[in-house]
Amino acid sequence: MRCGSKVPLYGAKSFLCRCGGLYDVRHDFSEIARGGRVYWHDVFDKRCRPVRGHAETTSGVWRFTELVMPSIERYNIVTLGEGVMPFWRAGENLRNWVGGNLDLWIMPEGLTPTASFKDFGGTVMVSVAKQSGVEAIGCASTGDTSAMAAAYAAAAGMKCVVVLPKGKVTDAQLVQPLAYGAKVISIPGSFDDCMRVVRELVDAGKMFPANSLNPARIEGHQATVFLAAQFFDWCLPDWFVVPIGNGSNSSSVGKGMRTLSELGLVGRRSRILGTQSEAANPLAMSWGTVQKDGCAQASESEWMKAYKPLEELGDTTATAARIGNPVSAEKVMREVVSADGAVLTVSEIGLNTAVLVAGRDGHFVCPQTGMALAGLRKAVPLGLIRERERVVVVSTAAGIKFPGVVTEYGDGTVLETGSCRTEEIAEAIGV
């Protein structure tokens, strides 16, 4: 990103340039250019009908093969059927809580094989690793990346090692990599400590990274945008709202929009609202010092100068986003500025309340999604998001992976009776 240096994607072992910058993946889109807008809309739409044994029809990511990784050999694709999911129209409770009379939708990316959005990037990352001859992968994780890496490595017949921060991962997240046969290392530190260890192992040529340090991950995550555009008849919404942890989500949303726009497959682009919790908000804090008039009018370079990683982190139920030095920070800044977006900080009370409110509509979302919803609620009175605009909130994981929100902040209770008599149970119920 910084110096313009180029290396081949297949066979690459280090994903940080000597200049310290991250790499982007660049594709040959000549096939897309020859086909044109109407042709490719038709191709992608026809792939919505599954055909046994065809990854392009059974995966919502590989449906867009020509956009996410046109150079992949089809026999190297490793898929678990990720990205085939509904879109939820927000219920009345959530719409009233957010305000603004919005056309509000939730994209439940937790309805994937390992119950998080990481599968979108994982299927592409492991497929690229397979085509590169990689036999083992590793990652630092707060839970979701480890599950993804372990599952897709298992499907590809690869070994997997994950490094987790001790005591900062839920039990539901911890058992996933163990179930998939990964070697799990727990260290007495934060996610940032885990990431430092992984980076050093990668630089020493001892580990192939499954984190978003690996740019192939970003390519798969772009499917968020492709699926949303397709759902809305090849029109993008006014806003994408995404929680920011390591930054792969918001940066891939931006890149996906640029890809569709540059290829002429959509018209106008969406704006991006990124959100962080008070416990870990380096991007939101620095954005707040350089933004003007409520939107990202400051330059990317100004934001970069103001940005400082956080060494001390607070406690939050949104453990998957408890990251003080996001790997993809530079990409997040590039995409938010390019999309005329914003990054806001939300309170712990706000994000947990959002989870409970969504639950009243039948949608159990994770606390990271709570961050996005609370940020959206904050953006409405600020005038960032206007009445009746179409907004898609990216829900990053299944709520069941984070039961602490409900047990700690919910007002529901389990009633116990002293016997199994129907009369006593009826009295407890109040009927």
N, C-alpha and C positions, 0 to 999 in steps of 0.2 A: 504493500500500500504506500509506503513512504518513498522508496527509491526506484521502483519500476523493475527490479530484478525479476527474471523469469526462470523457473525450473519446471521440469516435467512433473505432472501430477502422479502418474503411475510410477511407483518405485521410490517416491520421495519418503524420506525418513525423518527429516527435521522440518518443522513448519513455522519457525521463526527465522526471518531473514537476518543477515549479519547486521543490518541497520537497526534491528530491534522491532521492525514492523511485521504485521501479520500478512499472510498471503490471501489473495482472492483467486477463485477458480475462473478462468476464462474459457469459453467454449467456441467451437465453430458452429454458428447458427445458420449456415448457408442453406441447409435443408428447409428450415423454418421460413427463411426469407423467400425461397422459391415457391412455397405452398400458398402463402397469403393467409389473411385473417379468416375468411369464411371456410377455407379448406381445413385449417387446423382446429377451429372451433368444432367442426363436424367430426374430425378424427377423435378429439378428446371426449366429445359427448358420446360417441358410439362405444367408447371403452367403459362407460359406466355399467354396462351389462357384463357380468363376470363370465369368463370362459375358462373352464378348468385347465390349469397348467400354463396359463398366460399371465405373467406378472403385470403386464400393462392393464389388465382388466380386473385383477383381484387385489391390487394395491392402489390406494388413492394417491400414493406418491409416484409410483412407476407408470401410472396413467399418463403422466407428463414426462416420459423418458426423454424426449427430444429437448425438453427445457431443463431438466435437472442434471442429466448426465448422458448426453447424446453419444459419447465415445465408449460407453460401457459395452462389453460383450454380453449378450443376453444370458449366456450360460453362467456368468459370474454374478448375476443378480441374486442377492440373499434377501428374501422377503418373508414376513410373517403375516401378511395381509393388512398392514397398517394403513391408516388414512381413510378407511371406509366407515363413515360415521354420519350422523344427522347434524343439522343445525337446529339449535333450540331458540325459539322466539321467547324473549324474556317474559316472565309472568307478571301479573298485575302488581304483586307485592314489590318485586324488584324494580319495576318501572316507576312506581310511585316513590320508592326510596331514592332512586337515582335522580328523578326529576327531569325536567326539560322536554317532556313529551316526545321522547326519542323513538325512532324505529330501531329498537335494540335487540341484538341477536348475540347468542353465545355459541362459540365454536368449541365443542367438548373434545379436545384432543386427548383427554384422559381415557377416552373409549378406544384404546389401542392395545396391542398385545401386552405391553408392560405397564399400561395405565398412565402414560405421560406422553407429552408432545415429543420427547426425545426420540421416539421411534421413527418420526419423520426423517430426522437426520441420520439415525443409526443405520437404517436400511441402505442408504447411499454410502455412508462411510465404510461399512463393513464390505459392501460390494466392491468398492474401490480398493480396499485392503486385499480382498481376495484376488482381484485382477493384478495386484502388485506383488503377489506371492507372499503376503504377510501370514505368519503362522500364529502370532500371539498379539493381543492388544491390551492396553491398560488405561486407566483413567483415575482422576480425582473426582470425588462426587459428594454431594449432600444427599444422595439417595437415588434420584431418578436416572441420572446418567449411568450409574453402576448397574441398575436393573437392565437398562437398554443394552449396554455394552456386553453384559454377561449373556443375555438372551440371544442377541444376534451373533455373538461369537460362537455360542453353542450350536446355533443353526448352521453356521459356516464350518463347523469342525475346528475352530480355533481355540486356543487357550486364552484366558482372560484374568487379569489382576485388577482389583479395585482398591483404592486408598480412601478411607473414610475418616471423618473427624469423630473421635470417640464421644459418645453421648449426645451427638447433634443430629442423629438420624433416627427416624421413627422405627419401631419394630417391624412394621409392615414393609418399610423400605429395605431394612437390613436382610430380611429373609429372602428377598427376590434374587440377588446375586448368588446367594448360597444355594437356592433351589436350582439355578441354572449351571451350577458347578464351577463358579469362579473362585479364585483365591482372594479372600478378603483380608485386608490389612487395616487395622484400626489404630490411629495415632493420636496422641494427646495434644491436639491443636485444632485450629479452625480449618475451614475449607481452603482458605488461602495458603495455609501451611501445606495441605495436601497437594494443592496445585503447584506449589514451588518444588516439592519433591518430584512430582511427575515431570515437570518441565526439565529439571536437571537430569532425570533418567532419559528423557527424550533427546536432550542435547548430547548426552553421552552415547546415544545409539543403542540404549538398552530397553527402550519401550516404544511401541507404536501408539500414538495417542488417540483416544476415542473422545476426548473433550472437544469443544468448539474451537480450540487451538487448531484442530484439523479442519481445513476449509471445506472438505467434502461434506462435513456435517451441515454447513450452511446451505449447501445446494439442495439437500433433501427438505430442510425446513421451509424452503420457498413454497412448497406445496400448500402451505397455509393460504397463501395469496391466490394460487392457481385454483384451489378448491372453492374459495370464497367467490372469486370472479365467475367461475362456472355456475355456482349456485344462484347467483344474481344475474343470470343471463348475460354473462361476460361484461358486467359493469362492476367496478370496484365500489365499496361503500365509501361514505365520507370520511370515516375514521376507523382505524384499527387501534384497539387498546390492548396493551401487552404488559405483563409484569416483567421486570428486569432483574435477573440474577447474574448469570455469567455473560448475558447479552446476545446469545445466539438467536433468540426469538425475534427481538426487535430489529436486529441487523439483517436477518433473513427476510423479514417482512418488507423492509426497504429495498433489498436487492431484488426480491421477487416482483415488486411493483415496477422497478426500473426495467427488469427483463421484459415483462409484458408490454410496457409502454414503448420501449425502444424497438420491439419487434412488430409494433402496430396491432397487437392482439386485444388491447383495451384502449379506451379513451383516457379520460383524466385519471390521475392517481389519487390515492387516499392520503390523509394525514395520519401521523403516528403519535399516539399518546403513550409514553412509557411511564411506569410507576415503580417506585421503590418504597420500602418501609422505613420508618424512623431508625430501625436497628441497623440498616445497611443501605445508605443512600448517597454514595459518592457522586454518581452521575446527576442525580436530582439537585444536590447541593451546589455543584459547580454550574449546572445549567441555570439555576436561579440567580447566579451572580452575573451572568452575561446576557440573559434574555431581555428582550425589549418589548413592551406593550403586550405581554402575555403570550408571545410565540417565539419560536426559535429563529429570530432574525439575525442574531449574531453569527459570525462566521465559525466554521469548524475549527480554525486555528485559534480563535479567541477562546473557544470552549476548552480546547486542548490545554491551553496555557493555564486556565483556571482549575482544571481537573486535578484532584489529589486523591489517591487511594486512602481508604480508612484502615487504620491499624486496630482500633478498638471498636468492636461491634456490640450492639445491644442484643437482648433476647427477643425472639419473635416466634410465633407459631409458623410463620412462613419460612421454615428452615431451608427450603430449597433455594431461596433467594438471599440467604444470609451470607453475602459475599462482599468483601470490602474492596477488592481489586478485580473487577470483571475482566476476563481474558479478552472479550470482544469489545471493550470500551471504545476503542477508536472507530470500530465499525458502527457501533450504536450512534456515536456522535455524527458520523457521516450521514447516516440514514435519517436521523431525526431532523437534522438541518435541511437535508435535501427535500424532505417531505413537509417542511414548514410545520413541524410538530412541537412537542413539549414533553418534559419529564417532571413529574410531580412526586412529592413525598406524601405518604399517607400514614395515619396513626395506627397503632396496634389495635385500638378499639374499633376504628373504622373498618379495617380489613376483616376482623373477626365478625363484626356485625354484618358485613356484606355476605359472608358465608351463611350465616343463620337466616338472613332475609331470603337469599336464593333458595335455601332449603324449604321455605314455606311455599314455594312454587313447584316443589318436586325436583329441584336440581341441586344435588349435593356436590359442591365445587370445593377445590382445595384452597388453602389460605393465600397461595400466590395469585389465584384468580380473584380472591377477595381483595388483594392489593389493586388489581386492575379495576374492579367494580368501585372500590372506594375512591380511586383516582378519578374515575369517570364522574362520580358524584361531586367531587371537588371541582372538576373542570367546568361543570355546567354553570354555576353562579359566577365563575370567573369570566364567562363569555367566550371561553375557548371553543366549546361545542354548542352549536345553536339549536333551537327548537326544531324538531322533526327531522334532524339529520339522521342518516342511517349509520349505525355504529355496530361494529363487530368486536366483541370482547373475546380474546383468545384465552380459553380455559386450559391451563397447562397440565393438569393432572387430576386423577380421580380423587374426590374428597375422602373416600374411605381410607386412603393412605395417611390421612392426617386427622385421626379421631380426636386428638386433644382439643381442637377448636370447639367441638360440640360438648365434650365432657367438662371443659373448663369454663366456657362462656355461655353455653346453652342453658335454657331455663326448663328443659324437659327433665322429668324425674321418672324413675321406675317404682311403681307402687307394689308393695308386697302385702299379701294376705296371710292370715294365720292358718287358713285351711283351704281345702279344695271345694268348699261348698259353693254352689252357684249363687245362693242368696248373698253370701259375703262378697263374692266377686262383683255381683251386680251393684251392691252398695258402694264398693270402691270405685266402680265406673261412674256411678251417679245415675243409674237407670232403674 
